[in-house]
């Protein structure tokens, strides 16, 4: 930035460095348990992910019963479940997918 004093034409220059915050959050999901006849609903553990008020969570998958915007959703169907963690301060995201299996014989 250059500033000029119009009364005497003197100038001053200033340099400002702005650091970018582009660090993505962490998205971690522990290997889930297997759905069974005794456990028709299980909880996926995403507690290894970034945590704090600046982070939001969104789970997608075929059988989310509850908790789709938490770190620990309850599910009742096999398939692929994806967690997307978003940092509201810098807009960066990170995702992780886990596969849930079923043994209900």
KETORDO-694849 format. One line per field, with one value per atom (N, C-alpha, C, CB): residue number from 1; residue in three letters; x, y, z. Coordinates in steps of 0.1 Angstrom, whole numbers. Glycine has a CB too. Example, Ala and Ser with C-alpha at 12.3 -4.5 7.8 and 13.67 -1.06 7.14 Angstrom:
// residues 2
seq c(1, 1, 1, 1, 2, 2, 2, 2)
type c(ALA, ALA, ALA, ALA, SER, SER, SER, SER)
px c(132, 123, 132, 113, 128, 137, 129, 141)
py c(-57, -45, -33, -45, -22, -11, 0, -6)
pz c(78, 78, 78, 90, 71, 71, 79, 57)
This chain:
// residues 105
seq c(1, 1, 1, 1, 2, 2, 2, 2, 3, 3, 3, 3, 4, 4, 4, 4, 5, 5, 5, 5, 6, 6, 6, 6, 7, 7, 7, 7, 8, 8, 8, 8, 9, 9, 9, 9, 10, 10, 10, 10, 11, 11, 11, 11, 12, 12, 12, 12, 13, 13, 13, 13, 14, 14, 14, 14, 15, 15, 15, 15, 16, 16, 16, 16, 17, 17, 17, 17, 18, 18, 18, 18, 19, 19, 19, 19, 20, 20, 20, 20, 21, 21, 21, 21, 22, 22, 22, 22, 23, 23, 23, 23, 24, 24, 24, 24, 25, 25, 25, 25, 26, 26, 26, 26, 27, 27, 27, 27, 28, 28, 28, 28, 29, 29, 29, 29, 30, 30, 30, 30, 31, 31, 31, 31, 32, 32, 32, 32, 33, 33, 33, 33, 34, 34, 34, 34, 35, 35, 35, 35, 36, 36, 36, 36, 37, 37, 37, 37, 38, 38, 38, 38, 39, 39, 39, 39, 40, 40, 40, 40, 41, 41, 41, 41, 42, 42, 42, 42, 43, 43, 43, 43, 44, 44, 44, 44, 45, 45, 45, 45, 46, 46, 46, 46, 47, 47, 47, 47, 48, 48, 48, 48, 49, 49, 49, 49, 50, 50, 50, 50, 51, 51, 51, 51, 52, 52, 52, 52, 53, 53, 53, 53, 54, 54, 54, 54, 55, 55, 55, 55, 56, 56, 56, 56, 57, 57, 57, 57, 58, 58, 58, 58, 59, 59, 59, 59, 60, 60, 60, 60, 61, 61, 61, 61, 62, 62, 62, 62, 63, 63, 63, 63, 64, 64, 64, 64, 65, 65, 65, 65, 66, 66, 66, 66, 67, 67, 67, 67, 68, 68, 68, 68, 69, 69, 69, 69, 70, 70, 70, 70, 71, 71, 71, 71, 72, 72, 72, 72, 73, 73, 73, 73, 74, 74, 74, 74, 75, 75, 75, 75, 76, 76, 76, 76, 77, 77, 77, 77, 78, 78, 78, 78, 79, 79, 79, 79, 80, 80, 80, 80, 81, 81, 81, 81, 82, 82, 82, 82, 83, 83, 83, 83, 84, 84, 84, 84, 85, 85, 85, 85, 86, 86, 86, 86, 87, 87, 87, 87, 88, 88, 88, 88, 89, 89, 89, 89, 90, 90, 90, 90, 91, 91, 91, 91, 92, 92, 92, 92, 93, 93, 93, 93, 94, 94, 94, 94, 95, 95, 95, 95, 96, 96, 96, 96, 97, 97, 97, 97, 98, 98, 98, 98, 99, 99, 99, 99, 100, 100, 100, 100, 101, 101, 101, 101, 102, 102, 102, 102, 103, 103, 103, 103, 104, 104, 104, 104, 105, 105, 105, 105)
type c(UNK, UNK, UNK, UNK, UNK, UNK, UNK, UNK, UNK, UNK, UNK, UNK, UNK, UNK, UNK, UNK, UNK, UNK, UNK, UNK, UNK, UNK, UNK, UNK, UNK, UNK, UNK, UNK, UNK, UNK, UNK, UNK, UNK, UNK, UNK, UNK, UNK, UNK, UNK, UNK, UNK, UNK, UNK, UNK, UNK, UNK, UNK, UNK, UNK, UNK, UNK, UNK, UNK, UNK, UNK, UNK, UNK, UNK, UNK, UNK, UNK, UNK, UNK, UNK, UNK, UNK, UNK, UNK, UNK, UNK, UNK, UNK, UNK, UNK, UNK, UNK, UNK, UNK, UNK, UNK, UNK, UNK, UNK, UNK, UNK, UNK, UNK, UNK, UNK, UNK, UNK, UNK, UNK, UNK, UNK, UNK, UNK, UNK, UNK, UNK, UNK, UNK, UNK, UNK, UNK, UNK, UNK, UNK, UNK, UNK, UNK, UNK, UNK, UNK, UNK, UNK, UNK, UNK, UNK, UNK, UNK, UNK, UNK, UNK, UNK, UNK, UNK, UNK, UNK, UNK, UNK, UNK, UNK, UNK, UNK, UNK, UNK, UNK, UNK, UNK, UNK, UNK, UNK, UNK, UNK, UNK, UNK, UNK, UNK, UNK, UNK, UNK, UNK, UNK, UNK, UNK, UNK, UNK, UNK, UNK, UNK, UNK, UNK, UNK, UNK, UNK, UNK, UNK, UNK, UNK, UNK, UNK, UNK, UNK, UNK, UNK, UNK, UNK, UNK, UNK, UNK, UNK, UNK, UNK, UNK, UNK, UNK, UNK, UNK, UNK, UNK, UNK, UNK, UNK, UNK, UNK, UNK, UNK, UNK, UNK, UNK, UNK, UNK, UNK, UNK, UNK, UNK, UNK, UNK, UNK, UNK, UNK, UNK, UNK, UNK, UNK, UNK, UNK, UNK, UNK, UNK, UNK, UNK, UNK, UNK, UNK, UNK, UNK, UNK, UNK, UNK, UNK, UNK, UNK, UNK, UNK, UNK, UNK, UNK, UNK, UNK, UNK, UNK, UNK, UNK, UNK, UNK, UNK, UNK, UNK, UNK, UNK, UNK, UNK, UNK, UNK, UNK, UNK, UNK, UNK, UNK, UNK, UNK, UNK, UNK, UNK, UNK, UNK, UNK, UNK, UNK, UNK, UNK, UNK, UNK, UNK, UNK, UNK, UNK, UNK, UNK, UNK, UNK, UNK, UNK, UNK, UNK, UNK, UNK, UNK, UNK, UNK, UNK, UNK, UNK, UNK, UNK, UNK, UNK, UNK, UNK, UNK, UNK, UNK, UNK, UNK, UNK, UNK, UNK, UNK, UNK, UNK, UNK, UNK, UNK, UNK, UNK, UNK, UNK, UNK, UNK, UNK, UNK, UNK, UNK, UNK, UNK, UNK, UNK, UNK, UNK, UNK, UNK, UNK, UNK, UNK, UNK, UNK, UNK, UNK, UNK, UNK, UNK, UNK, UNK, UNK, UNK, UNK, UNK, UNK, UNK, UNK, UNK, UNK, UNK, UNK, UNK, UNK, UNK, UNK, UNK, UNK, UNK, UNK, UNK, UNK, UNK, UNK, UNK, UNK, UNK, UNK, UNK, UNK, UNK, UNK, UNK, UNK, UNK, UNK, UNK, UNK, UNK, UNK, UNK, UNK, UNK, UNK, UNK, UNK, UNK, UNK, UNK, UNK, UNK, UNK, UNK, UNK, UNK, UNK, UNK, UNK, UNK, UNK, UNK, UNK, UNK, UNK, UNK, UNK, UNK, UNK, UNK, UNK, UNK, UNK, UNK, UNK, UNK, UNK)
px c(9, 0, 9, -10, 6, 13, 4, 20, 8, 0, 8, -3, 1, 8, 1, 7, 9, 4, 3, 14, -9, -11, -5, -26, -2, 3, 18, 1, 25, 40, 45, 47, 36, 39, 48, 45, 49, 57, 49, 60, 55, 48, 54, 49, 46, 50, 45, 45, 52, 49, 48, 59, 38, 36, 33, 24, 38, 36, 29, 49, 18, 11, 11, -3, 15, 14, 2, 27, -6, -18, -16, -31, -16, -14, -27, -8, -27, -39, -41, -39, -53, -57, -64, -65, -56, -62, -60, -57, -58, -56, -70, -50, -71, -83, -85, -84, -98, -101, -97, -116, -98, -95, -108, -86, -109, -121, -117, -129, -121, -117, -130, -107, -132, -142, -136, -154, -139, -134, -141, -135, -135, -142, -154, -133, -166, -178, -180, -190, -189, -193, -201, -201, -204, -213, -227, -208, -236, -250, -254, -259, -261, -265, -280, -256, -285, -299, -299, -303, -288, -288, -285, -277, -278, -275, -280, -259, -293, -299, -296, -313, -291, -287, -273, -297, -264, -251, -247, -240, -237, -232, -219, -232, -217, -204, -196, -205, -184, -176, -167, -167, -170, -162, -155, -171, -153, -147, -132, -148, -126, -112, -111, -105, -122, -123, -121, -136, -118, -117, -130, -115, -127, -139, -137, -139, -149, -149, -161, -136, -163, -175, -174, -177, -162, -161, -162, -147, -165, -166, -181, -157, -185, -198, -196, -208, -206, -205, -218, -203, -216, -227, -224, -229, -232, -231, -241, -233, -237, -246, -245, -244, -255, -255, -269, -247, -271, -284, -293, -282, -288, -297, -294, -295, -293, -291, -304, -284, -304, -316, -316, -316, -304, -303, -288, -309, -286, -272, -265, -265, -272, -265, -256, -275, -258, -250, -242, -259, -239, -230, -218, -238, -209, -198, -202, -187, -213, -217, -231, -215, -233, -247, -251, -248, -263, -269, -274, -280, -270, -275, -281, -262, -289, -296, -295, -310, -286, -285, -270, -294, -267, -253, -251, -250, -238, -235, -224, -247, -221, -210, -216, -204, -209, -213, -202, -217, -205, -194, -197, -194, -186, -186, -179, -180, -185, -178, -177, -186, -165, -162, -159, -151, -166, -164, -159, -177, -149, -144, -151, -128, -160, -167, -158, -178, -147, -138, -131, -127, -126, -119, -126, -105, -137, -145, -139, -146, -128, -122, -130, -107, -130, -137, -127, -149, -131, -124, -135, -113, -133, -143, -136, -152, -144, -139, -152, -133, -149, -160, -157, -162, -167, -166, -176, -166, -173, -183, -188, -177, -201, -208, -213, -219, -210, -214, -225, -203, -232, -243, -242, -257, -245, -245, -258, -232, -269, -282, -288, -291, -279, -284, -288, -273)
py c(-12, 0, 12, 0, 22, 34, 46, 37, 54, 66, 79, 66, 88, 101, 112, 102, 121, 134, 144, 139, 148, 157, 171, 159, 175, 188, 189, 192, 178, 179, 167, 178, 159, 148, 137, 153, 137, 127, 114, 131, 103, 90, 81, 83, 71, 61, 48, 64, 38, 24, 15, 19, 6, -4, -17, 1, -27, -41, -49, -48, -56, -64, -78, -59, -88, -102, -108, -109, -115, -122, -137, -117, -144, -158, -165, -164, -175, -182, -194, -188, -196, -207, -217, -203, -226, -236, -250, -235, -251, -265, -272, -263, -284, -291, -297, -302, -299, -306, -321, -305, -328, -342, -350, -346, -360, -369, -383, -367, -389, -403, -410, -403, -422, -431, -444, -432, -449, -462, -473, -464, -484, -495, -499, -508, -499, -502, -516, -496, -519, -533, -538, -533, -551, -557, -557, -572, -554, -555, -570, -548, -573, -587, -587, -595, -599, -601, -595, -615, -597, -592, -577, -599, -572, -558, -552, -556, -550, -545, -530, -547, -523, -509, -508, -499, -501, -498, -484, -507, -479, -466, -465, -459, -456, -455, -444, -450, -447, -438, -429, -446, -416, -406, -396, -398, -401, -392, -388, -398, -395, -391, -379, -403, -374, -363, -349, -362, -339, -325, -322, -315, -316, -312, -298, -322, -292, -278, -271, -271, -258, -251, -247, -239, -247, -243, -255, -237, -267, -278, -283, -290, -287, -293, -307, -284, -316, -329, -333, -339, -341, -346, -360, -336, -370, -383, -386, -393, -394, -399, -414, -392, -421, -436, -441, -442, -454, -460, -462, -473, -462, -465, -457, -479, -444, -435, -433, -422, -438, -437, -423, -448, -419, -406, -402, -407, -389, -384, -381, -394, -378, -376, -363, -375, -354, -342, -342, -330, -354, -356, -365, -363, -367, -376, -391, -373, -394, -408, -411, -411, -413, -417, -431, -415, -433, -447, -451, -447, -463, -468, -482, -469, -486, -499, -507, -497, -503, -510, -511, -503, -522, -523, -513, -537, -510, -502, -492, -494, -483, -473, -461, -470, -456, -444, -434, -447, -422, -411, -400, -406, -396, -384, -373, -388, -361, -349, -340, -343, -335, -326, -313, -331, -302, -288, -279, -283, -271, -260, -248, -259, -242, -230, -217, -228, -218, -206, -205, -207, -216, -215, -221, -220, -228, -235, -248, -226, -253, -265, -277, -266, -288, -300, -312, -302, -323, -335, -346, -337, -357, -368, -381, -369, -391, -405, -414, -407, -425, -435, -448, -437, -454, -467, -476, -466, -489, -499, -507, -508, -508, -515, -528, -507, -539, -552, -558, -562, -568, -574, -589, -569, -595, -609, -612, -615, -614, -616, -629, -605, -639, -653, -659, -661)
pz c(0, 0, 0, 12, -8, -9, -6, -23, 4, 8, 4, 23, -2, -6, 1, -22, 6, 13, 1, 24, -2, -14, -11, -17, 1, 4, 1, 18, 2, 0, -10, 13, -14, -23, -17, -36, -4, 3, 3, 17, 2, 1, 12, -13, 16, 25, 20, 40, 21, 16, 28, 6, 28, 38, 32, 48, 37, 32, 43, 27, 39, 49, 43, 51, 51, 47, 54, 51, 46, 52, 50, 45, 61, 60, 57, 73, 48, 45, 55, 30, 59, 68, 59, 80, 53, 44, 50, 30, 62, 68, 69, 83, 63, 63, 77, 52, 81, 93, 92, 97, 103, 103, 103, 116, 95, 95, 97, 81, 108, 112, 116, 123, 111, 116, 119, 105, 131, 135, 128, 151, 126, 119, 128, 117, 121, 129, 132, 121, 141, 144, 133, 158, 133, 123, 128, 120, 119, 122, 123, 112, 134, 136, 141, 146, 143, 148, 163, 148, 170, 184, 184, 192, 174, 173, 160, 174, 159, 146, 144, 146, 154, 153, 159, 159, 153, 158, 157, 151, 164, 164, 157, 178, 148, 141, 150, 126, 152, 161, 152, 171, 152, 145, 154, 136, 167, 177, 174, 190, 165, 162, 152, 155, 148, 139, 147, 132, 139, 145, 153, 134, 164, 173, 178, 185, 180, 184, 178, 181, 183, 178, 163, 186, 157, 143, 134, 141, 139, 130, 129, 135, 117, 116, 109, 107, 111, 107, 99, 119, 88, 80, 75, 68, 80, 76, 65, 88, 55, 45, 44, 32, 41, 40, 39, 51, 37, 35, 47, 28, 59, 70, 83, 73, 81, 93, 101, 89, 113, 122, 129, 132, 134, 141, 141, 155, 144, 146, 134, 154, 123, 110, 110, 99, 120, 121, 134, 121, 139, 151, 147, 162, 156, 153, 154, 162, 160, 163, 158, 178, 145, 141, 144, 126, 146, 148, 135, 159, 131, 118, 119, 108, 109, 110, 96, 114, 87, 74, 70, 63, 64, 59, 47, 54, 44, 33, 36, 28, 27, 29, 35, 15, 45, 53, 52, 67, 48, 46, 56, 32, 63, 72, 65, 85, 64, 59, 71, 47, 74, 85, 78, 94, 82, 77, 87, 70, 84, 93, 88, 92, 97, 93, 92, 103, 98, 98, 84, 109, 79, 66, 54, 67, 57, 46, 41, 35, 47, 43, 48, 48, 40, 44, 42, 35, 49, 48, 50, 59, 43, 44, 46, 31, 51, 53, 51, 67, 45, 43, 50, 28, 57, 63, 57, 78, 57, 52, 64, 41, 65, 76, 69, 83, 76, 71, 79, 70, 74, 82, 82, 75, 93, 95, 103, 102, 96, 103, 100, 99, 98, 96, 109, 90)
